[in-house]
Amino acid sequence: MLNYIIRRLLWMIPTLFGITLLVFVSIRLAPGDPATVMMGVGSGGEMSEGSDFASRIAAFKRENGLDRNVFVQYLGFIGPFNIKPDGHELFGGSGKDPWSGLLALDLGTELQRSNVPILEELGRRLKVTLLLSFISILITYALSIPLGIFSATRQGTVLDGAVTVVLFLLFSIPTFWAGLMLILAFGQSGLGWLPVLGLESKDAANLSGLEALWDRGLHLIMPVMVYTYGSFAYLSRQMRVGMMDVIRQDYIRTARAKGLSERVVIFKHALRNSLIPVVTLFASVLPILIGGSVVVEYVFDIPGMGRYAYEGLVQRDYNIIMATTTFSAFATLIGILLSDITYALVDPRISYE
Amino acid sequence: MSAEKERDGEVLLEIKGLRTHFRGDEGIARAVDGVSYSVRAGETLGIVGESGCGKSVSALSIMGLVPQPPGFNAGGEILYRGEDLLQVSENRLRELRGNEISMIFQEPMTALNPVFTVGNQIGETVSLHQGLNREQAREHAVVMLDKVGIPAPEKRVDEYPHQLSGGMRQRVMIAMAMACKPGLLIADEPTTALDVTIQAQVLDLIRSLQESEGMSVLLITHDLAVIAENAHHVAVMYAGKVVEYADVMQLYRAPRHPYTIGLFRSLPDLAPRDQPLATIEGIVPSAFHFPGGCRFRTRCSLAQERCSAEEPLLEPVSSDGGHTVACHFIDETDSLRA
């Protein structure tokens, strides 16, 4: 097993290279670039024309190494050589700051706010996103597994039908719409029960421990709801289908023929088997856990990973885009590995020896 | 035959006019439609018939394992030691299942739960019915595995079903079914899915366990050879009904129902290779649309008007009344045996 895990981890390296190279090249092929986004183009005024504008753009590009061949730039992203003017002498730099890039665990600074190191900002954002998504995923699993079992064991009844309809509706509602409706209903414009923006009140710093916790809790309710309902609906259906499939199996009839009670038949013999397919979904859950949700974080103005990726994209900030995509690619790969390992843990037929 | 007679102890299981029907898209499927048979203590009753004739459903009805819905009981009695299993509570039925009456199934590959060890699955039954703790249950599982002839039971007890061959798994199923020393073992096509060499071993095992434990066996199969070697009495089922019931010797010597005769005639024979195999014309009618009168008439060469007008009942054809046949033209069926 350990051998297998090490082998899989090693395989991740070329995969990650492939993914990052693809993203790196394709964002540079996309229209717009950080310099023009930052300084504006064709918007009239003194900056729109003349050598001054052109030279400022050129200077910005040189400063950030954006004037180089795209593959040299990619090399700069991977590291460990810094290819910018103050970088390694090998790339014509001054040698002041020779090492940078992924291999040096340095993702650079944001292009617009050059005093903000991306790795630090990533850490801040990750904390916010992890809190939100961890709570959401716990709630999702805690609700959908029992509901799936409930539906499957009452297959074809009115109750099962009602659950199916509600879940189908939930699954069909777009996130942004649900978020806006919740805000309208419970925010200041509606009942005024819940705060609408951010994860804490403006005066949170002055609150005592318990009050701050309450404040945080209130802020979390709506984002968590929006985060949860879709995956809850999806996972419940998955669980129902899995359970129904298992209940039809011969070994469930065997279990009943032994005289076991229905409770033992379902929760011992059926549950573990029906969890096997749900476990694979874990692979898709981890990247969401870390990557955050662009829509939720945007609607509720939460400074998390999802918003960071979105901001990076809008600003054509190549450094942010590369950092967030590399990070979620890594999370996806780890998620797949974890679900493969969990597979072997729950199903004795699967072994990686 | 007198030796067989002595086996006739008390009647352990008696089924009277059992009707198990299913609701379906086309109406009601009368899978088991007025079936009666009885099993005496220590004997093996073989039930034979084509697939879809209701033999498995009648067995599942005894266990109370017919899925409801769509299945439902439409009448009859299932008396086990005088207790009507169709009337008792679900709790009482659970007490009997796996304990007094146990069952083994056709597919040993899928009848065991893939995620639990065989020891766990065997031990579960005894800890449920006899209140053994985990350790005792495991020990009992080892004893049972040994009893069904699994080598190195101490090692096998901790293995998972996928680590065992098909024959081994069927032995595990038997160990599981025998764990609580049941009075009645229902074996539903226990060897159909196994290699021929393994089939004989498994049947021998069931027979020797039956003799040592003194239990009764209800052996369901479509294989006449299996019946010949293992059953004491035979009930032939067709389209949800028993059409012939006899002592195994009587049945093999002189089958009387046209359907039974057809079954024997379609057994492959070594001698004339150039002749095509005899078959029974037509197919089993759908349980949704059984023909009126005699249900076999649509495939029977003897069928006359009376057969569609009047349903034949099981009537004794032997002097001792042990051989019964449901056919209007019993005297003419001899002509079918060529």
Boltz contact constraints between the chains, C-beta under 6 A:
constraints:
  - contact:
      token1: [A, 250]
      token2: [B, 107]
      max_distance: 6.0
  - contact:
      token1: [A, 250]
      token2: [B, 110]
      max_distance: 6.0
  - contact:
      token1: [A, 250]
      token2: [B, 111]
      max_distance: 6.0
  - contact:
      token1: [A, 251]
      token2: [B, 111]
      max_distance: 6.0
  - contact:
      token1: [A, 251]
      token2: [B, 112]
      max_distance: 6.0
  - contact:
      token1: [A, 251]
      token2: [B, 113]
      max_distance: 6.0
  - contact:
      token1: [A, 254]
      token2: [B, 111]
      max_distance: 6.0
  - contact:
      token1: [A, 256]
      token2: [B, 65]
      max_distance: 6.0
  - contact:
      token1: [A, 257]
      token2: [B, 63]
      max_distance: 6.0
  - contact:
      token1: [A, 257]
      token2: [B, 97]
      max_distance: 6.0
  - contact:
      token1: [A, 257]
      token2: [B, 103]
      max_distance: 6.0
  - contact:
      token1: [A, 258]
      token2: [B, 98]
      max_distance: 6.0
  - contact:
      token1: [A, 258]
      token2: [B, 125]
      max_distance: 6.0
  - contact:
      token1: [A, 259]
      token2: [B, 94]
      max_distance: 6.0
  - contact:
      token1: [A, 259]
      token2: [B, 97]
      max_distance: 6.0
  - contact:
      token1: [A, 259]
      token2: [B, 98]
      max_distance: 6.0
  - contact:
      token1: [A, 259]
      token2: [B, 99]
      max_distance: 6.0
  - contact:
      token1: [A, 269]
      token2: [B, 113]
      max_distance: 6.0
  - contact:
      token1: [A, 272]
      token2: [B, 115]
      max_distance: 6.0
  - contact:
      token1: [A, 273]
      token2: [B, 115]
      max_distance: 6.0
  - contact:
      token1: [A, 348]
      token2: [B, 160]
      max_distance: 6.0
  - contact:
      token1: [A, 349]
      token2: [B, 114]
      max_distance: 6.0
  - contact:
      token1: [A, 349]
      token2: [B, 162]
      max_distance: 6.0
